[in-house]
Every structure is written in structure tokens, then in C-alpha cells.
Amino acid sequence: MTVWHESRLEEEGIENVANFTTADVVDLFLNTKVPPHRIIEWVDQAILLTYLCDDMEGAHAIRNTEFAVIRGYGLRTATNLWLAFKEVSKDGSPFSKLSTLVGDNVMEKLSCVARSIEINPNFALVLAWRGLSPTDG
């Protein structure tokens, strides 16, 4: 994110990751010159980050959480994690072995996070933008 993006988002009341998760996405589309697909991506990432780390600790917290682990496996947004956990129980899914990669304790936490993100007010909008529905997976 550039300084220009940060400035425009601050003008819209987005001062931290947590603000992104509840922002009025349509207002951001209309009032910033940021492409809608980029806003959706940032909101999607913010939703995941708010569930996996303490926003007050900043980047250091991100490097020392499950987020850093799962990002290494391509799970970098709330949608990615949610879809992965829809696939975990299916035979032959690449995610069926996720627990052996991250460990049972991390897997349990990630499973709870994957279910919890469904109640985020912007998650339904992110899914709709991506052409998904809460029953997909």
C-alpha cells in the first residue's frame, strides 16, 4: 500500500486493519480512486488478520502468528482460509493434510477462525464480489 493509498483511506476513516473489516465498502468504491478489486482484497486480508493477530502489535504480531504459517501455504485472505476449511474433510483435497503441516493446535484455532469470519459484516460482500455464497465449498 502506498502513502497515497494510506492518505485516501484515512480520509475515509480507515486508520487501521480493524477499520477495514467494518468499512462501508461501497463508499470506499465511490469515494476513493482505488480499484474495487484492490479494496475487496484489502478487506478480505483485514478480516483474516483481525482474527489471527492483535492489531495493536502491528507487523511484529503478524510475523509471529498462525498468519505467517498459513500464508506460506497460500492462505492469505479470509476467503482462502474459509474455502480451505470447506475442503479439509474431502478426500483427495490438498487441504486434507493441512493438520499434518501446521499441527493440531494451530489447526483447531484456524478451524474456529474459518467459522468465525462468516459473521463479519463485510465477509458476505467479499464472497459476493468473488462470485461465492456462504453455501459454497
Buried (B, 14 or more C-beta within 10 A) or exposed (E): EEEEBEEBBEEBEBEBBBBBBBBBBEEBEEEBEBEBEEBBBBBBBBBBBBBBBEBEEEEEBBEEBBBEBBBEBEBBBBBBBBBBBBBBEEEEEEBEEBBEEBEEEBBEBBBEBBEBBEEBEBBBBBBEBBEBEEEEE
